[in-house]
């Protein structure tokens, strides 16, 4: 391969690259993380220029960072979160553990409406400070792309407030943010007995107004017995379709309403939760190219027993993503590595499937399959250097962070224990310390 390097190019030298590129095959026909040994990853500006065997081209005056045969993977992608909210629901969790039913808690003003009230009563600055802490935890673990939903404002003013916080944090942090409108999360207290009227408000006011302000890039809905029905979901999707907005759905979490088939009908980006998804729904999302997003944190926290149909998803070749689902009520876990581990232990995924779930398939769930989630020439230079030999090491032993470098758009944005691994002058030059 003929490449003319520039002095400003950066060569990440002597790496074990888990590229997650499915076209890289081994002698047994498997991709096995798309692993390449003794290779250089060459970065130009924000993108990957090339991946070549170590020492195969003249380096000129390029900056070289030798990682000493450590592991490099794509940056992690958290494709389903609810990071922006006020308050927390720790006291409710304690009540449930002490035997108080959710119905009793809800009657006392708890549940999602407690978070709605806390979010509405929080200032923009208070929401920004709280969300930044959650975002910091994800960034420190190697997340380079994150989806963040609204859905705790449930009126025009407060949904806009949430999404403005998302916009501000996207501007302040070295992370790519995919904002999602989830106004159809639940009917707010003022529409408790008229959810149809609330869907009218979402379709006629909230959605078009906030879309015009360019505050989100996709539309989500909680289609469930305790959320919105199929007819209401269709109305929302029709409103989104008229404006050319991609859709996705919280579906088949507590029952099988056929929400996944409806998402597939609109060629949605993803169906999320899907514990009660059946083969008919799987066939539908298979035809539409929709990603199945697994959320093991909520499964664990709610002590559910109905697992997603992993064997059927494999059988039909459905891409499976994994996400934290970070939220105050059912998954208060700001660790995507923990979710990878849980997906293996609770759902029976292989470690390679778990890695695909937070890279290549998560990118597809966010409409970024052609630019994110793989170490491939032309893709964004979002990647992580780990103090690990094999990809499984990263999700196997939790409790400490093996991250050495987090690289976002070609720039080192997070370093841990650098001086133990590389020369001090390299750390100084690249980290600005």
N, C-alpha and C positions, 0 to 999 in steps of 0.2 A: 504494500500500500504506500503510495507516494503522498507525503504530507510535508508542506513547508511550514515549519514552526515559527512563531513570532516570539520575540523576547518577553512579551507579556503573558504568554501561555504558561500554565502551571501543570507540571507532571507529577501525579501521585504514583510514586514508583514502587515496584516490587510488592504488589498486593495480591491477596486472594480475593477475587471479585465474585460475589454472589450476584450476578447481573439480573437475575429473574427473567432473563430473555428466553422464552420457550423455544426459540429456534436453535439454541445451542444444545446439541445432543451428544451424549456419551456413547460408547461402543455398545452398551446394552439398550440403546434407544431411548433412554430417559433423559430428561433435562437436568434433574437434580440441582435445583437452584440456579441453573445456568452458570455453574461455577467455572471460573478460569483461574489457573494457577500462574504465578510469576508474570503478571501482566501490569502494564502501566495504564492509568486512566488519565487522559489528557484533556484539560479544561481550557476553553477559550471563552472569556467573558462569562456569560451566564449558562453556557451549555457545554455538554460533553462533545469534544471535537473528535476523539477517537479512542479506541481501546486496542492496545497492541502488546505483543510479547515484550517483556522488559529488555531494554537495550537494543531494540530492533531498528531504531532510527536515531540520527544525530540529535543531541539535545540542545546544541547551541548555548544560548544564554538564558534559557528558560529557568524559571523557579522550579526546584525539585524538592518534593517532600517524600522521603523514603519511609514507608510504613512498616518495613521489616516483616513482610509476609503476614501482616495482620489482615483482618477481614474488613472488606468494604461492601456495604449493601446500599440499595436505594434508600433515600430518606423515608421514614415511616409516614403513612397517610392514615389519619383518623377521619373516617368518612361519615360519621354520624355522632354529633354531640349537641348538647343543650347547655353550653357553657355560661350563657348570660342569664342570671336570675338573681333575685334578692333573697336574703335569709337562707335558712336550710331546714331540713326536715328530720334532723337527728332525734328530736324529742318524740316525733311520731314513730320512728323506728324503735325507740326504746319502749314506747307504749305497746307496739305490736308484739315485741319480744316478751312483754309482761302479760300478754293474753288479751289485749283490747283489740276488737275487730276493726277492720278498715272502715266499715259502715259507721261505727261509733265515732271513730276519729273524724270522718268526713262530716258527720252531723254536728260535730263541735267546731266546724270551720277548718278542718285539716284537709289533707289531700292536695290536689293540684291547685285548688282555689287559694290555699294558704300561700303557695308560691306566687300565684298571680297577684294577690294583695301585697305581698312583700316586694315584688318587682315594681308594681305600680307606685308604691310608696318610696321607692329608692330613687335617689338622684342619678343622673348620668354618671357623675364622678364616682359615686358609691358602687355602681354596677361595674364601672371600668376597673376600679381597684380590686374588687372581688374576682372578676373574670381574669384579670392579669395573673393573679396567683395560680389559678387553674391552668392557664395557658403556659405559664412558666414550667409547671411540672411536665407537661407534654413535650415542650421544647427540650427540656433537660434529658429526656429519654430518646431523643432523636426524631421526633415528629417534625416534618418540614411542610406538610400540607394538612389543613384541618377544615372540616365542615362545621359551621356553627348555625344553629337554628334559632329563630324567634319562637314565639308560642307561649310566653308567660305574660304577655301584655294584654292580648285578646281585645284590643280596641286600636283604632288608628294611631292615636297619640303614643301609646305605650309599645306597640309593635314597632313603630318608627324609632322610638327611644332605644329599644333593644338592638335594632339593626344599625343604628348610628354608633352604638358602642362597638359592635362588630367591626364597622368600617374604621373607627379610630384605632382599634387594636391592630387591625391589618396594616395600617400605616405606620404604627409604632414598633412593630415586631418583625424580625426576619423570619417570616413564615407566610405561606400562601393560604389565604382564607377563602373558602367557598361559602357564602352566606345563603341561607335557605329561609323562605317564608313558611312558617308553620302556624299561621293564624288559626287554621282548622285543627287545633290541638285538643280543644275542649270548648264547650259553650261556657262563656263567662257567667258569673252570678246573675247579671242583669238579663241574661237570655236563658236562664236555667230551664224554663218551661217552653221555650220557643227556639229550638236549635235551627229550624228552617230559616227564621228571620236572621239569625246570626250568620248563617251561610250566605244569605243575601248581602249582608254587610261586608263580608269578606270578598265576595265576588264583585260587588258593585263599587266598593269604596277602597277597602284596605289594599287589595291586590293591585288594582290598576294605579292607585296613587303612589304606592311604594315602588312599583316597577318603573314608573315614570321617573322617579328620583334615583333609579339605578342602585337600590339598596339590597337587592338579592338577585340570585341567578337561577333558582329553581323553587318549585312549590311542593310542599309536603302536606300530608293529612294523616290524622289518626282515624283510620277506617276500622271500627270495632264496635262491639255491642255497647261499650261504655263511651264511645266516641261518636263518630258520624257514620251514617249508613251508606249503602252503595249509591242510592240516588243523590244524596247530598255530595258524595265524593265525585260523582260524574259531573254534577253542576260546577264544582270547583275546577275539575280538570278541563271542562269545556271553556271556562273563563280563561284559564291559563293558555289553552291551545289557541284561542283567538289572538293572544298577544305573543305567541311563539315561545312560551316559557316551558322548559322541561319540567316533568313531574316525577314524583317518587311517593312512596307510601309506607307508613307504619301499618302493617297488615298481618292478619293471621297470628297475632300474638296470643290471644285468649280464646279464640274460636275460629271457625272457618266460614267467613262470610263471602269468600270469592273476591276479596280485595286485590289479590295478586293478579288474577285474570283481568280485572279492570285496569290496573296499572299497566299490564302488558298490552292491553288494547290501545292505550295511548303511548306505547313504546317508551315507557318510563325508564328512568335511569336505574332505579333500584326498588326492591321490595325488602323491608326491614323487619326483623324479629322472626316471623314466619315459622313459629313452632308448630302451628296447625296446618301448614301448607300441605296440600294433597297432590297426587300425581297430575291431575288435570291442570292445577295451577302451575306446576313445574313445567308441563309441556307448553303452556301459554308463555311463560317468561323465557323459555328456551327459544321459541319462535321470534320473540321480540328483542332478544339480546339483553334482557334486563338482568342486573346483578342481584344475587341473593346476599343480603347483609346479615351476618350473625352477630348477636349481641349477648355474649355469655355473661356479662356483668349483671344485667337485669335478670337473667335466668337464675343466677346464683343468689342474688339479693332477695328475690321474691320466693326463693325455695320452690321453683317450678319443677315439674316432673316430666312434662311433655317436651321432648327434645326435637329440634328441627330434623327433617327427614334427610339426613346427610347422605345415606346410601343412594336414595333416589336422585338427589342433586348430582352426585357423582355419575350415576348411571346416565343421566341426561346431559352431562357435560356443562352444567350450570356453573358459572364463575361465582365463587363464594368469597365475599369480603368479610372482614372482622373489624369491629369498632368498639370504642369504650361506652358509647351511649351516655356519656357523662351527664348526669342530671341529679337533682336533689332527692327525688322520690324513690327511684328504683335502681340507680347505678352510680353511686358517688365515688367513682374510681378514675383518677386521672393517670392511668398507666396502661398504655397500649400493649406493653410487654406482658403485663398480667393477663390481659384479654387473650393474647396469643396462647399463653399457658393454659388458661381456662378452656379455650376452644379445643385444645388437644385433650385435656383431661375430661371435661364434661361432655363434649360433643363427638369426640373420637377423630378429630382431624389429625393428619400427620403434621409434623413440624414444617415440612415444605408447603403444605396447604395453608398453614398458619402464616407463613411468610408471604405467600401469594396473596393472602387475604388482607395484608396491610401494605402491599405494594401494587403489583400489577392489577389486581382485581379492584382494590380500593380506588385506584386511579380511574378505572372504567366507571365505577359507581358515581364518580364526580364529573364525568364527561371529559376526562383528561387522559384517556388511554394512549393518545399519540404523542404525549410530551412528558408524562410523569410515570413513576412506578417501576422503571427499569434503568439499568445502566447500559445505555445504547447511544451511539453517536447521533447527535441532533437533539437528544432529550435534555431537559433541564438538569443542570449540575447540582442536584439535590441529593446528597448522600451522607452516609455515616461511616466513620472508621471506628471499629470496635476492638477492644482488647480481648479478642476471641479468635479461636482457630476455625470453628465451624458455626454455621448459622444457628444450629440447634442450641448452642451455648447461650445465646442471647435470651432465649425464652425459658431455658431450663432452670437456671439458678437465679432466683429473684432475691431482692433485699440489698443488692449493691448494683451500681450502674457501670457496665463495662464500656460506656461511650468514651472515646478519646477525642474525636473531632466530629462536630456536626457542621456540615457544609451546606449552605443555602445559596443557590444561584452563583456558585463558584467561589463564594467567600466563606471562610471559617467564621462561624457565629457563636460557637460554644466549644470550649475545651475543658477537659478534665485530666488532671495529673499529667499534663503535657511533658513536664520536665523529666518524668520517669521514663518517657518513651522516645522522645526526640531531642535533638540538640536545642539548647536554650535560645540560640540565635534564630532558629526556625520559628519557634513560638513567638519571639519578639517581632519578627518580620511579618508574620501572618496575622497575629492577634492584636497587634498594636499595643502590646503591654510594655 
